[in-house]
Amino acid sequence: MIYCVNEFDEEPIMLINSHIGIDDEDGMGIDSAIFQRELLYLDSLGKKRIQVWINSIGGVIVDGYNIISAILNTKTPVDTYNVGLSASIAGVIFMCGRDRYMNDYALFMTHPPQGSSDSKVKDFLQDSLTTLLSAKSDITKEMVNELMMLDTFLNADGCKEKGFCTEVKKTNEMNLKDVTNHSIIFKEANKITNKLLITNKPSMLKLTNKLGLVDGANEDAILDSISKMQNRFETEKEALKTELESVKTEKNTLVLEVDELKNTALIEKCTNLIKGFAQDGKIKDEPETVEKWVNFAKIDFDGTKDVLEGLPINKVAVKIETTVVDSDLPKASYLTEKLREITNRKK
């Protein structure tokens, strides 16, 4: 077996002492499929219990789920031991043990899921991990989520307080000779811890640069800068809301003005149409009649036009006045002659 130290013992020990899955720089670490198969094989042998010793920076979440599922579904009790560092998905694996022992010098670290640019995938993984961690601890999902978002490191006492571990093993109570024999584990713990801190440093450098802070800015400075950004965001958001309301009001005013202009133009168009028909004698040229037909035209211009065009002309012919000439009055030619005669006399 690869990961089991003593498969024939009643309490075999399995080791997670490297990164989990494949790393771009360090290659294959713990092969979760093989680890899962070995753990399930030990479970089939009817052991008293199985110990899983963990000293790992974590790794690929999906690979971690292989180990998690095996620990949670065995008939044999599986107890986990944090013997140095249980970080990232390795910390979640540690939390899956029935009893969770943590050396007093050991560290636990949790952070949000990484490795995917898809925010929805990250959200689903975050919810999955917080569900598991809260179920195995004494704190709520919301509290777990807050710890993860802050990239939290916890010592043994902090883990015990939150229910992340069930027992803290004191160094002065351990077999010192045995600890010395396993010093390679503790050296590896220091190596992994340093690698984790170095690995995270570029991310912090990008963050501090983005916030306009000097390299190495502490947590309080980063939080203060983020708070100021949030305040600016809220101020700008309120200003934009006010501006948006102003734009909406201006838009509504313009819409009313346009509607009024359209209505005025329509009334003028309909009035001209109806007056034209009135002049043509299609309808009576009276204010009430014209107004009635204008209202029809406003509702259906083309239909009203068609109706009026089909009406017969009903205009009354102009009455010509005639004058009856009295037969006793002088004829026109007689008056003309008398006028000529008077004119000649004056000469």
C-alpha positions in Angstrom: 0.0 0.0 0.0 1.2 3.5 -0.8 -0.4 5.7 1.9 -1.0 3.2 4.7 1.9 2.8 7.2 0.8 -0.4 8.9 -2.1 -2.1 7.2 -1.9 -5.2 9.4 -2.4 -3.3 12.7 -5.8 -3.0 14.4 -5.4 0.8 14.1 -3.6 1.4 10.8 -2.3 4.9 10.0 -2.7 6.6 6.7 -0.6 9.7 5.8 -1.6 12.8 3.9 1.8 14.5 3.9 1.9 16.3 0.6 -0.3 18.4 -1.6 -3.5 16.8 -2.9 -3.8 16.1 -6.6 -1.6 17.5 -9.4 0.3 20.7 -8.9 1.7 22.6 -11.9 5.0 23.1 -10.2 5.4 20.0 -7.9 3.5 17.5 -10.0 1.5 14.7 -8.5 1.1 14.8 -4.7 -1.5 12.6 -2.9 -3.4 10.5 -5.5 -6.8 10.8 -4.1 -8.2 7.9 -6.1 -5.6 5.5 -4.7 -5.9 6.9 -1.2 -9.7 6.4 -1.4 -9.3 2.8 -2.6 -6.8 2.0 0.2 -9.0 3.5 2.9 -12.1 1.6 1.7 -10.0 -1.6 1.6 -8.9 -1.1 5.2 -12.6 -0.5 6.1 -13.4 -3.9 4.6 -10.9 -5.6 6.9 -12.9 -4.8 10.0 -10.3 -2.7 11.8 -10.8 -1.2 15.2 -10.3 2.3 13.8 -8.3 4.1 11.1 -6.1 7.1 11.8 -5.4 9.7 9.1 -2.4 11.9 9.8 -2.5 15.2 7.9 0.2 17.7 7.1 -0.7 19.3 3.8 -1.2 22.7 2.2 -4.3 21.3 0.4 -4.7 21.1 -3.3 -7.4 20.2 -5.9 -10.8 20.4 -4.3 -12.3 17.7 -6.6 -9.5 15.3 -5.6 -10.2 16.2 -1.9 -13.8 15.1 -2.3 -12.6 11.5 -3.1 -10.9 11.3 0.3 -13.8 13.2 2.1 -16.4 10.7 0.8 -14.3 7.7 1.9 -13.8 9.0 5.4 -17.5 9.9 5.8 -18.9 6.6 4.5 -16.7 4.0 6.1 -18.1 1.6 8.7 -14.8 1.7 10.6 -14.4 4.9 12.7 -11.9 7.2 11.0 -10.1 9.7 13.3 -8.0 12.6 11.8 -4.9 14.1 13.2 -3.5 17.5 12.3 0.2 16.9 13.0 1.5 20.2 11.4 -0.7 22.0 8.9 -4.1 21.3 7.6 -4.8 24.0 5.0 -7.4 24.5 2.3 -9.0 21.3 1.2 -6.7 19.4 3.6 -8.4 21.3 6.4 -11.8 20.1 5.2 -10.5 16.5 5.1 -9.3 17.0 8.7 -12.8 18.2 9.7 -14.3 15.0 8.4 -12.9 12.8 11.1 -15.1 11.3 13.8 -12.6 12.5 16.4 -10.3 15.3 15.3 -7.0 15.5 17.2 -4.7 18.6 16.8 -1.2 19.0 18.1 -0.8 22.2 20.1 1.7 23.6 17.6 -0.4 22.7 14.6 -2.2 25.1 12.3 -5.5 25.1 10.5 -6.1 27.3 7.5 -9.2 28.0 5.4 -9.8 30.2 2.4 -12.3 30.6 -0.5 -12.2 28.1 -3.4 -9.6 28.9 -6.0 -8.6 27.7 -9.5 -11.7 28.6 -11.4 -12.6 31.9 -13.2 -16.3 31.0 -13.2 -17.9 32.9 -10.3 -20.9 30.5 -10.2 -18.6 27.5 -9.8 -16.8 29.2 -7.0 -20.1 30.1 -5.3 -21.3 26.5 -5.5 -18.0 25.1 -4.1 -18.1 27.8 -1.4 -21.6 26.7 -0.3 -20.6 23.0 -0.4 -17.5 23.5 1.8 -19.3 25.8 4.3 -22.1 23.3 4.6 -19.6 20.5 5.4 -17.5 22.6 7.8 -20.4 24.0 9.7 -22.0 20.5 10.1 -18.8 19.2 11.7 -18.2 22.3 13.9 -19.9 24.4 16.5 -20.5 27.5 14.3 -23.0 28.5 11.5 -22.5 28.5 7.8 -22.4 32.3 7.9 -19.5 32.2 10.4 -17.6 29.6 8.4 -18.1 31.6 5.3 -16.7 34.7 7.0 -13.6 32.8 8.1 -13.0 31.4 4.6 -13.4 34.9 3.0 -10.7 36.3 5.4 -8.1 33.5 4.6 -8.1 32.5 8.3 -5.3 30.8 10.2 -6.3 29.1 13.4 -4.1 27.5 16.1 -5.2 24.5 18.1 -7.0 26.4 20.8 -8.9 28.5 18.2 -10.0 25.3 16.5 -11.0 23.7 19.8 -13.1 26.8 20.6 -15.0 26.7 17.3 -15.4 22.9 17.4 -13.0 22.4 14.5 -11.1 19.9 16.5 -12.3 17.7 19.4 -9.0 17.4 21.3 -5.7 19.3 21.5 -2.7 17.0 22.1 -0.1 18.7 24.3 3.5 18.4 23.2 4.8 17.9 26.7 2.5 14.9 27.1 3.8 13.2 23.9 6.5 10.6 23.7 9.4 13.0 23.0 11.6 10.2 21.6 8.8 9.2 19.2 8.4 12.9 18.2 12.1 13.1 17.5 11.9 10.0 15.3 9.1 11.7 13.4 11.0 15.0 13.2 10.9 14.7 9.4 7.1 15.4 9.6 7.6 18.6 11.6 10.4 19.8 9.2 8.0 19.1 6.3 5.4 21.1 8.2 7.7 24.1 8.4 8.6 23.7 4.7 4.9 23.5 3.7 3.9 26.5 5.9 6.7 28.6 4.4 5.6 27.6 0.9 2.0 28.5 1.6 3.0 31.9 2.8 5.3 32.5 -0.1 2.6 31.2 -2.5 0.1 33.7 -1.1 2.4 36.6 -1.2 2.0 37.5 -4.9 -1.8 37.5 -4.3 -1.4 40.0 -1.5 1.0 42.0 -3.5 -1.5 42.3 -6.3 -4.2 43.3 -3.7 -2.1 46.0 -2.1 -1.1 47.4 -5.5 -4.7 47.5 -6.5 -5.6 49.3 -3.3 -2.7 51.7 -3.7 -1.0 50.4 -0.6 2.7 49.7 0.0 3.9 46.1 -0.2 3.5 44.4 3.1 0.6 46.5 4.3 -1.1 44.9 7.3 -4.6 43.6 7.6 -6.0 46.7 9.3 -4.6 48.9 6.5 -6.2 46.7 3.8 -9.5 46.6 5.6 -9.5 50.4 6.0 -8.7 50.9 2.3 -11.6 48.5 1.4 -14.0 50.4 3.7 -13.1 53.7 2.1 -13.7 52.1 -1.3 -17.1 50.8 -0.2 -18.0 54.3 1.2 -17.0 55.9 -2.1 -19.0 53.3 -4.0 -22.1 54.0 -1.8 -21.7 57.8 -2.3 -21.3 57.4 -6.1 -24.2 55.0 -6.2 -26.5 57.5 -4.5 -25.3 60.3 -6.8 -26.1 58.1 -9.8 -29.5 57.3 -8.4 -30.2 61.0 -8.0 -29.0 61.7 -11.6 -31.1 58.8 -12.9 -34.2 60.2 -11.3 -33.5 63.6 -12.8 -33.0 62.0 -16.2 -36.3 60.1 -15.8 -38.1 63.3 -14.9 -36.7 65.1 -17.9 -37.6 62.2 -20.1 -41.2 62.2 -18.9 -41.5 66.0 -19.5 -40.2 65.5 -23.0 -42.6 62.7 -23.6 -45.5 64.9 -22.5 -44.3 67.7 -24.8 -44.0 65.4 -27.8 -47.4 63.9 -27.1 -48.9 67.5 -26.9 -47.2 68.4 -30.2 -48.5 65.2 -31.8 -52.0 65.9 -30.6 -51.9 69.5 -31.8 -50.7 68.4 -35.2 -53.4 65.8 -35.4 -56.1 68.3 -34.5 -54.8 70.7 -37.1 -54.7 68.0 -39.7 -58.2 66.7 -38.9 -59.6 70.3 -38.8 -58.2 71.1 -42.3 -59.7 67.9 -43.6 -63.2 68.5 -42.3 -63.2 72.2 -43.3 -62.3 71.2 -46.8 -65.3 68.9 -47.0 -67.5 71.6 -45.5 -66.4 74.0 -48.2 -67.1 71.4 -50.8 -70.6 71.0 -49.5 -70.2 67.5 -48.2 -71.3 68.6 -44.7 -72.8 71.6 -43.1 -70.3 74.4 -42.5 -71.3 74.8 -38.9 -69.1 74.8 -35.7 -70.9 71.9 -34.1 -70.9 69.8 -37.2 -67.3 70.5 -38.0 -66.3 69.7 -34.4 -68.1 66.4 -34.4 -66.4 65.3 -37.6 -63.0 66.5 -36.4 -63.4 64.2 -33.3 -64.2 61.2 -35.6 -61.1 62.0 -37.7 -58.9 62.1 -34.6 -60.0 58.5 -33.9 -59.9 57.2 -37.5 -58.5 59.7 -40.0 -58.6 57.5 -43.1 -61.9 56.0 -42.3 -63.5 59.4 -41.7 -62.0 60.7 -45.0 -63.4 57.7 -46.9 -66.9 58.3 -45.4 -67.0 62.0 -46.3 -65.7 61.4 -49.8 -68.6 59.1 -50.4 -71.2 61.7 -49.3 -73.2 63.6 -52.1 -72.7 67.4 -52.3 -75.4 69.0 -50.3 -74.5 72.7 -50.8 -77.5 75.2 -51.4 -77.1 77.1 -54.6 -76.6 80.8 -54.3 -79.9 82.7 -54.8 -79.7 85.3 -57.5 -81.8 88.4 -56.8 -83.7 89.8 -59.8 -85.1 93.3 -60.1 -88.4 94.0 -61.9 -88.2 97.1 -64.0 -91.3 99.2 -63.9 -92.7 99.6 -67.5 -93.6 103.1 -66.8 -89.9 104.1 -66.1 -87.9 105.5 -69.0 -86.0 103.1 -71.0 -82.2 103.1 -70.7 -81.7 104.6 -74.1 -84.0 107.5 -73.3 -82.0 108.3 -70.1 -78.8 108.2 -72.0 -80.0 110.7 -74.6 -81.2 113.1 -71.8 -77.8 113.0 -70.1 -76.1 113.7 -73.4 -78.4 116.7 -74.1 -77.6 118.2 -70.6 -73.9 117.8 -71.1 -74.1 119.7 -74.5 -75.9 122.6 -72.9 -73.1 123.2 -70.4 -70.7 123.5 -73.3 
